[in-house]
Amino acid sequence: MELEDEIRISASRAKVYEGLNDPEVLKECIPGCEELIKHSDTELEAKVVLKIGPVKAKFGGNVTLDPINPPEKFALSGEGNGGIAGFAKGGAEVELIEEGDETILRYTAKADVGGKIAQLGSRLVVSTSKKLAGQFFEKFADVINKQDS
C-alpha cells in the first residue's frame, strides 16, 4: 500500500524539520502513541495502541530516521509488532519545500501489514492508514503553528 499527500505548514522549513526530529512533538502527534523513546539521533522506539476495524492492538516497534539531505529531504522506516493482531512495517520519504514563510511537507509512504490486521481487507487497512496519516499531519501542523506564534 502506498500513500502520498502534502500539507502546508505556516512555519519555516528549519522549524518543521526540528519538529519532525523532536520526540515530544512526535509523541503528541502520533495517533495512539503511549511512549516514544529516543535512543539516538536516528533511532526511536515507540509503543502505540491502534484500532483498525474490530481489531485493537498495542504495537511495539522501532523507527529509524535516515537524513538523506536535511532539512530538505529525509526518510524514515519502521517496524512494529502487535502480537496476535499482526505486524506492520513500512517507510516514508519526506520532502520539505520552502515557500515564502511557509513550508510544504510532501510525503510518500509505503506500508505492509500481516496477521489479523491483513485479514481485515485492504480497503479497510488503506482507509484507516490514510485517516491516521491525516490525523498525524493535521496535529503536527497545529503543534508547529502554535510554537511559531
trRosetta pair geometry for C-beta under 8 A, 3 or more apart (Angstrom, degrees):
i j d omega theta_ij theta_ji phi_ij phi_ji
1 110 7.0 149 82 -154 51 55
1 111 5.3 -25 68 62 103 84
1 112 7.4 164 23 -81 83 44
1 113 8.0 4 13 2 127 96
1 122 6.9 177 -78 -157 116 99
1 125 6.8 -142 -48 115 161 109
1 126 5.4 -158 -142 -96 134 90
1 129 6.5 113 128 41 144 165
2 108 6.8 -7 -172 -174 102 88
2 109 7.0 160 -156 85 53 49
2 110 5.1 -20 -101 -99 77 76
3 107 7.7 11 106 109 91 98
3 108 7.4 166 86 -155 51 42
3 109 4.6 -7 58 58 98 99
3 110 7.9 -172 22 -74 69 32
3 111 7.6 17 0 3 107 108
3 126 7.9 165 -73 -155 99 79
3 129 6.2 -146 -50 129 139 113
3 130 6.0 179 -122 -92 126 73
3 133 5.7 168 141 -14 157 169
4 106 7.9 6 -171 -177 85 84
4 107 7.0 -169 -140 96 50 54
4 108 4.9 -6 -101 -106 89 75
4 109 7.6 -178 -74 21 43 66
5 106 7.6 -160 104 -144 37 55
5 107 6.4 -2 58 56 70 86
5 133 6.8 137 26 131 138 127
5 134 7.5 -62 136 -85 177 75
5 137 7.3 -151 102 13 128 166
6 104 5.6 11 177 178 123 97
6 105 6.3 166 -155 85 68 48
6 106 4.1 -20 -100 -100 108 73
6 107 7.2 156 -90 14 55 62
7 104 7.5 163 81 -155 33 56
7 105 5.2 -12 59 58 83 100
7 137 4.7 165 -15 162 155 126
7 138 7.5 -145 -130 -73 149 50
7 140 7.9 111 86 73 152 109
7 141 5.8 -114 149 -60 131 131
8 99 7.8 -56 -134 55 104 131
8 102 5.7 11 -176 167 96 132
8 103 7.5 156 -156 82 53 41
8 104 5.6 -28 -100 -100 69 70
8 105 7.8 -180 -88 18 20 74
8 141 7.9 60 87 -127 42 135
9 16 5.5 121 81 -96 147 122
9 102 6.5 159 81 -165 44 80
9 103 5.0 -18 62 63 98 91
9 104 7.8 168 19 -92 75 21
9 105 6.0 40 -7 -13 118 112
9 140 7.6 -58 -97 118 134 90
9 141 4.8 -142 -106 -124 91 87
9 144 5.5 12 -171 86 129 140
9 145 6.8 -139 -164 -58 79 90
10 101 7.3 24 -165 116 67 90
10 102 5.4 -44 -110 -108 45 92
10 141 7.9 78 16 -171 74 94
10 145 5.2 56 57 -114 102 101
10 148 6.7 -164 110 78 83 150
11 15 4.2 -102 163 88 117 133
11 16 5.5 144 90 -53 111 84
11 19 7.9 63 99 -12 157 137
11 101 7.9 -41 -137 157 12 75
11 102 7.2 51 30 -132 31 47
11 103 6.0 -38 77 11 66 113
11 144 4.9 -106 3 152 155 110
11 145 6.4 -136 -40 -86 108 51
11 147 7.5 31 -107 73 145 98
11 148 4.5 -148 -102 -62 102 150
12 15 4.6 97 58 5 81 103
12 16 7.1 -148 96 -4 43 86
12 98 7.2 3 -157 -119 64 107
12 101 6.7 -52 -74 -159 72 62
12 103 6.5 70 163 -45 18 115
12 148 7.9 157 7 -118 76 128
13 16 5.7 -56 -147 39 34 111
13 17 6.1 35 155 -20 68 107
13 71 5.4 139 143 111 102 125
13 72 7.4 1 -179 -90 143 53
13 96 4.7 125 -145 141 98 121
13 97 7.6 -140 -95 95 121 8
13 98 4.6 -72 -34 -71 123 96
13 103 4.7 143 -84 -107 61 125
14 17 5.8 -55 -145 38 28 112
14 18 6.2 33 153 -23 63 107
14 71 6.0 160 -100 15 51 171
15 18 5.6 -52 -147 35 29 115
15 19 6.5 31 152 -20 62 106
15 103 7.7 -166 61 -10 88 141
15 144 6.2 122 137 -164 104 106
15 147 7.1 175 -172 98 117 121
15 148 6.1 63 172 -83 162 109
16 19 5.7 -55 -152 35 31 113
16 20 6.5 29 152 -18 65 106
16 71 7.8 125 75 168 84 125
16 96 5.6 165 93 -134 130 132
16 103 4.6 -118 -14 79 150 160
16 105 6.2 -153 -179 -71 141 114
16 144 6.0 33 -101 -147 65 157
17 20 5.8 -57 -149 36 32 110
17 21 6.6 13 156 -5 64 112
17 70 6.4 116 -161 -163 138 95
17 71 3.6 -67 -73 -148 162 120
17 74 7.9 110 -138 -2 97 131
17 96 6.0 -99 -64 -5 92 170
18 21 6.1 -74 -154 46 28 101
18 22 6.3 35 150 -35 67 112
19 22 5.5 -54 -142 23 33 117
19 25 4.7 -128 -162 152 77 168
19 140 6.7 126 139 -167 129 93
19 143 6.8 145 -152 104 131 110
19 144 4.9 -57 -61 -90 167 106
19 147 7.3 179 -86 30 118 155
20 25 7.7 -74 -66 96 20 132
20 26 7.4 71 -153 -75 37 103
20 74 7.7 154 119 58 138 135
20 94 7.1 -175 -154 121 159 165
20 140 7.7 38 -84 -158 75 135
21 41 7.6 1 -164 -161 119 77
21 65 7.1 79 -112 -142 87 169
22 25 4.0 63 85 12 111 112
22 26 6.5 168 86 -12 57 86
23 26 5.6 -57 -141 42 33 112
23 27 6.0 38 159 -25 68 105
23 36 4.9 -176 -168 119 96 112
23 37 7.3 29 -155 -139 150 9
23 38 4.5 -119 -49 -42 141 111
23 44 6.5 171 -104 -124 105 121
24 27 5.8 -49 -144 32 28 112
24 28 6.6 28 155 -18 60 107
25 28 5.9 -61 -156 36 30 111
25 29 6.3 12 155 -9 66 117
25 140 7.2 71 161 -131 103 78
25 143 5.6 147 -148 133 92 146
25 144 7.6 55 -154 -67 136 78
26 29 5.8 -70 -145 44 30 104
26 30 5.8 28 164 -26 73 109
26 33 7.5 176 134 -128 73 175
26 36 5.8 -166 96 175 106 168
26 44 7.6 -27 94 -153 158 164
27 30 6.4 -48 -131 28 25 106
27 33 5.1 -153 -151 123 58 136
27 35 7.5 -30 -128 -161 120 15
27 36 4.1 -145 -80 21 98 127
28 33 7.9 -57 -19 65 10 129
28 139 7.0 -159 127 156 81 120
28 143 5.9 119 100 -95 133 146
29 33 7.9 32 69 13 43 140
29 136 5.3 76 152 -155 97 67
29 139 4.3 165 -132 103 77 115
29 140 4.5 50 -137 -69 152 76
29 143 6.1 -96 -67 -1 108 143
30 33 3.7 73 83 -40 109 130
30 36 7.1 121 26 -66 141 134
30 46 7.1 -65 123 -149 168 140
30 48 6.4 -86 142 -106 121 123
30 136 6.0 15 -106 -114 45 107
31 48 7.7 67 93 -161 57 115
31 50 7.2 76 111 -105 101 87
31 132 5.1 -119 36 -142 141 87
31 135 4.9 49 -60 100 124 138
31 136 6.3 -94 -15 -63 88 80
32 48 4.7 77 108 -174 102 82
32 49 4.5 -136 -170 68 108 59
32 50 5.0 -174 49 -73 174 61
32 51 7.9 174 -89 -2 139 71
33 36 5.8 2 -179 -43 127 109
33 46 6.3 -64 -134 -160 99 110
33 47 7.4 107 -159 78 58 53
33 48 5.1 -33 -95 -102 55 88
34 47 4.7 -52 64 100 103 101
34 48 6.7 178 9 -97 80 30
34 49 6.2 59 -32 -10 116 99
34 58 7.8 -14 9 -142 141 104
35 45 7.8 -17 120 111 100 85
35 46 6.8 160 89 -154 65 44
35 47 4.2 31 45 35 102 109
36 44 6.1 -6 -172 -177 89 117
36 45 7.4 162 -154 82 42 49
36 46 5.1 -2 -106 -105 75 82
36 47 7.9 -137 -62 27 48 64
37 44 6.7 153 78 -161 47 64
37 45 4.6 -11 58 58 101 98
37 46 7.7 -165 22 -72 68 40
38 41 8.0 30 -177 -88 113 26
38 43 7.6 117 -166 88 53 60
38 44 5.6 -31 -103 -105 56 82
39 43 4.2 -45 67 102 110 110
39 44 6.8 -175 12 -94 83 25
39 45 6.2 69 -32 -15 113 101
40 43 4.5 49 39 31 94 99
41 65 7.3 -93 139 67 62 126
42 64 5.9 22 156 -162 90 71
42 65 4.7 -133 -140 61 62 82
42 66 7.0 63 -149 -77 117 44
42 67 7.6 -106 -97 -8 104 90
43 62 6.8 -24 -161 -167 86 108
43 63 7.6 145 -157 80 40 55
43 64 6.0 -11 -100 -107 63 71
43 65 7.7 -123 -48 19 27 81
44 62 7.0 149 82 -160 51 58
44 63 4.4 -13 64 60 103 102
44 64 7.8 -166 26 -73 73 29
44 65 7.3 61 -6 -23 106 101
45 60 7.7 2 -179 -174 93 83
45 61 7.4 -179 -152 98 59 34
45 62 5.5 -30 -102 -102 67 71
45 63 7.7 -169 -79 19 21 76
46 59 7.6 14 107 105 96 95
46 60 7.4 176 92 -149 53 43
46 61 5.7 -14 60 65 90 77
46 62 7.5 160 18 -97 78 21
46 63 6.2 42 -10 -13 118 112
46 78 7.7 -2 27 -151 127 137
46 80 7.3 -51 78 -96 104 118
47 58 6.7 2 -175 -180 91 98
47 59 7.2 170 -152 87 44 53
47 60 5.3 -11 -104 -102 78 75
48 58 7.4 164 86 -156 38 53
48 59 4.9 -13 63 59 88 102
48 61 7.6 -32 19 27 106 104
48 80 7.0 -37 42 -137 112 155
49 56 7.0 16 180 180 93 93
49 57 7.3 -171 -146 97 58 35
49 58 5.0 -25 -97 -101 80 72
49 59 7.6 177 -86 17 28 72
50 56 7.2 -171 98 -146 41 56
50 57 6.2 -12 61 60 80 78
50 59 6.5 11 10 -5 109 117
50 82 7.7 -75 48 -101 103 138
50 132 7.4 -4 -131 -101 120 144
51 55 7.1 164 -154 90 54 46
51 56 4.4 -18 -101 -99 84 85
52 55 5.3 -14 66 67 81 97
52 57 7.9 -21 18 17 97 103
52 117 5.7 51 70 -135 146 97
52 120 6.2 -164 130 21 106 172
52 124 6.8 113 171 140 92 104
52 125 6.5 29 -172 -106 137 65
52 128 4.8 102 -128 149 89 174
53 120 4.8 172 21 -148 150 134
53 124 5.1 20 -56 173 120 145
53 128 7.4 -93 -28 -54 72 142
54 120 7.8 -180 34 -112 80 114
55 85 5.3 133 177 -139 119 107
55 116 5.4 159 -112 123 146 119
55 117 5.9 -145 92 -88 155 67
55 120 6.5 -112 7 -63 125 130
56 85 7.7 -106 91 -96 25 145
57 82 3.5 41 154 -172 140 127
57 83 6.7 -166 -152 44 108 89
57 84 7.9 -153 -114 68 115 67
57 85 3.3 -94 -84 25 142 167
57 86 7.4 -107 -63 39 173 71
57 117 7.4 -76 7 -61 145 113
58 82 6.6 147 69 -139 35 77
58 83 7.5 30 62 5 79 116
59 80 3.8 33 176 165 122 129
59 81 6.5 148 -148 68 73 29
59 82 4.6 -43 -85 -77 79 85
59 88 6.7 -27 -124 30 149 112
60 80 6.5 160 77 -151 25 82
60 81 6.1 -23 60 58 77 83
61 78 5.7 78 138 174 127 99
61 79 5.3 -160 -154 97 114 46
61 80 2.9 -81 -42 -93 142 71
61 81 6.4 145 -77 7 88 61
61 88 7.6 -68 -64 69 159 87
62 78 6.4 -168 96 -141 46 73
62 79 6.2 5 52 52 81 82
62 80 8.0 176 20 -78 44 62
63 76 5.9 6 -178 -180 101 114
63 77 7.3 167 -153 86 58 36
63 78 4.1 -21 -101 -92 73 112
64 76 6.6 165 84 -155 48 64
64 77 5.3 -10 57 59 97 84
64 78 7.0 175 16 -78 65 57
65 74 6.4 4 -174 164 91 128
65 75 7.7 150 -162 86 48 47
65 76 5.1 -25 -105 -102 58 93
66 74 6.3 163 84 -172 54 79
66 75 4.4 -16 65 68 110 92
66 76 6.7 179 17 -84 78 37
66 77 7.2 29 -10 0 119 96
67 70 4.3 -30 -158 -34 116 114
67 74 4.8 -37 -115 -115 50 112
68 73 4.6 -45 72 111 118 103
68 74 5.5 180 15 -109 81 40
68 75 5.8 69 -36 -7 113 95
68 93 7.8 15 -11 -141 148 96
69 72 5.1 -26 110 60 102 104
69 73 4.5 37 52 48 95 98
69 74 7.5 -146 46 -66 48 60
70 73 7.5 -111 -75 63 36 43
70 74 5.7 28 -82 -63 84 115
71 74 7.8 -40 -146 -25 41 113
71 96 5.9 -41 143 60 86 142
72 95 6.7 -6 162 -152 71 72
72 96 5.9 -141 -143 59 33 82
72 97 7.8 51 -148 -83 82 50
73 93 7.0 -4 -166 -177 100 93
73 94 6.9 161 -150 87 52 56
73 95 5.2 -13 -100 -105 84 71
73 96 7.4 -158 -68 19 39 74
74 93 7.8 -178 98 -152 32 56
74 94 5.7 -10 63 59 73 100
75 91 6.3 22 175 172 100 115
75 92 6.8 180 -152 91 63 46
75 93 4.9 -27 -101 -102 90 68
75 94 7.1 169 -93 16 36 74
76 91 6.1 -175 96 -151 48 75
76 92 5.6 2 54 52 88 86
76 94 7.3 22 2 -7 99 114
77 89 7.8 20 178 -179 89 85
77 90 7.1 -148 -146 115 67 33
77 91 3.6 -25 -101 -95 77 111
77 92 7.9 177 -80 17 48 54
78 89 6.8 -159 101 -142 53 57
78 90 6.6 -5 58 61 79 62
78 91 6.9 151 14 -87 63 59
79 87 7.2 -3 -174 -180 83 112
79 88 7.5 175 -151 94 43 52
79 89 4.2 1 -111 -109 79 101
80 87 6.5 168 90 -158 54 67
80 88 5.0 2 56 58 100 90
80 89 7.2 -179 22 -76 59 58
81 87 5.1 -25 -109 -107 61 93
82 85 3.8 -54 123 70 121 112
82 86 5.6 12 57 61 111 51
82 87 6.5 -173 18 -87 80 36
82 88 7.2 49 -17 -4 113 94
82 115 7.2 -166 65 76 101 153
82 117 7.1 79 50 -33 146 127
84 115 7.2 158 160 -174 34 130
84 116 6.7 37 139 -14 71 129
85 115 6.0 89 127 120 34 134
85 116 5.0 -82 -149 52 45 119
85 117 5.8 55 160 -41 85 95
86 113 6.1 60 131 176 135 87
86 114 5.1 -171 -165 95 108 51
86 115 2.1 -170 -98 59 86 120
86 116 5.1 -145 -30 36 108 63
86 117 4.2 -124 51 15 143 98
86 118 6.1 169 -143 -4 158 88
87 113 6.9 177 88 -150 51 54
87 114 5.1 4 49 52 90 96
87 115 6.0 109 4 -6 64 122
87 117 8.0 -142 44 32 28 128
88 111 6.3 -12 -170 -169 97 109
88 112 7.3 156 -155 82 51 48
88 113 4.9 -15 -102 -102 77 84
88 117 7.0 -33 -65 82 96 164
89 111 7.2 159 87 -152 35 63
89 112 5.4 -16 64 60 82 95
90 109 6.3 54 150 175 127 89
90 110 5.2 -164 -154 99 97 57
90 111 3.4 -44 -71 -102 152 60
90 112 6.0 158 -72 12 86 66
91 109 7.1 -164 102 -146 35 65
91 110 6.0 4 55 54 72 90
92 107 5.2 2 -178 -171 120 113
92 108 6.5 164 -153 83 69 43
92 109 3.9 -24 -97 -98 100 83
92 110 7.4 174 -81 18 52 60
93 107 6.8 163 81 -150 48 62
93 108 5.2 1 50 54 95 94
93 109 8.0 -165 23 -75 55 47
94 105 6.6 -19 -165 -168 102 89
94 106 7.3 147 -158 80 51 49
94 107 4.9 -17 -102 -99 72 93
95 105 7.6 152 79 -157 50 42
95 106 4.6 -16 61 63 100 100
95 107 7.4 -177 21 -77 68 45
96 103 5.4 -12 -168 -174 94 120
96 104 7.4 153 -157 76 43 51
96 105 5.8 -12 -104 -103 73 68
96 106 7.9 -171 -76 24 27 72
97 103 6.7 142 70 -163 45 63
97 104 4.3 -16 61 58 104 101
97 106 6.6 31 -4 -2 113 112
98 102 7.8 141 -159 84 51 44
98 103 5.9 -34 -100 -104 51 75
99 102 5.2 -27 74 75 88 91
99 103 7.1 148 24 -105 78 23
99 104 5.8 47 -3 -18 124 102
105 137 7.0 -168 90 -143 132 115
107 133 7.9 -149 85 -166 136 123
107 137 7.9 -150 16 -83 134 134
109 133 6.7 -161 29 -107 152 139
111 129 6.1 -162 43 -132 152 145
113 117 4.6 -86 168 106 130 121
113 118 4.9 179 109 -70 89 82
113 125 5.9 -143 33 -150 147 143
114 117 7.2 55 73 58 19 97
114 118 5.0 -7 -127 -25 29 138
115 118 6.0 114 50 12 38 99
115 119 7.5 -76 128 -6 37 98
116 119 5.5 -58 -155 32 39 116
116 120 7.3 54 149 -37 65 91
117 120 5.9 -40 -168 5 39 116
117 125 6.5 94 161 -104 91 116
118 125 7.2 8 -112 -65 42 154
120 124 4.8 -92 140 76 109 135
120 125 6.0 128 78 -51 111 91
121 124 5.0 78 73 14 93 103
121 125 6.9 -173 91 -6 45 92
122 125 5.6 -61 -142 44 35 110
122 126 5.8 34 161 -21 72 109
123 126 6.1 -57 -145 38 24 108
123 127 6.3 18 159 -14 62 110
124 127 6.0 -57 -143 40 28 106
124 128 6.1 26 159 -16 64 110
125 128 5.9 -58 -145 40 27 109
125 129 6.2 30 155 -22 63 109
126 129 5.6 -55 -146 35 29 113
126 130 6.4 29 156 -18 64 104
127 130 5.8 -51 -148 35 32 111
127 131 6.4 33 152 -20 63 106
128 131 5.6 -55 -148 37 33 113
128 132 6.2 31 155 -18 67 107
129 132 5.8 -55 -145 38 29 109
129 133 6.2 29 156 -18 65 107
130 133 5.8 -55 -146 38 29 110
130 134 6.2 32 154 -20 64 108
131 134 5.7 -56 -150 37 28 114
131 135 6.4 30 153 -20 64 105
132 135 5.6 -51 -146 35 32 112
132 136 6.4 36 153 -22 64 103
133 136 5.7 -52 -150 33 32 114
133 137 6.4 18 159 -9 66 108
134 137 6.3 -62 -145 42 27 101
134 138 6.1 26 160 -18 66 111
135 138 6.0 -57 -142 39 26 109
135 139 6.1 22 161 -14 63 112
136 139 6.1 -67 -153 41 23 106
136 140 6.0 25 154 -22 65 112
137 140 5.3 -48 -139 36 34 117
137 141 6.3 38 158 -21 65 101
138 141 5.9 -53 -150 34 28 110
138 142 6.6 30 150 -19 62 106
139 142 5.6 -54 -151 36 33 114
139 143 6.3 32 153 -20 68 105
140 143 5.8 -55 -147 36 30 110
140 144 6.2 23 158 -13 66 109
141 144 6.0 -59 -143 42 28 106
141 145 6.0 28 158 -20 65 112
142 145 5.9 -59 -144 39 25 110
142 146 6.3 25 157 -20 63 107
143 146 5.9 -57 -151 34 27 110
143 147 6.6 28 152 -20 63 106
144 147 5.6 -53 -150 34 33 113
144 148 6.3 29 154 -19 65 110
145 148 5.7 -59 -147 38 31 111
145 149 6.6 24 157 -21 65 109
146 149 6.1 -61 -147 33 31 106
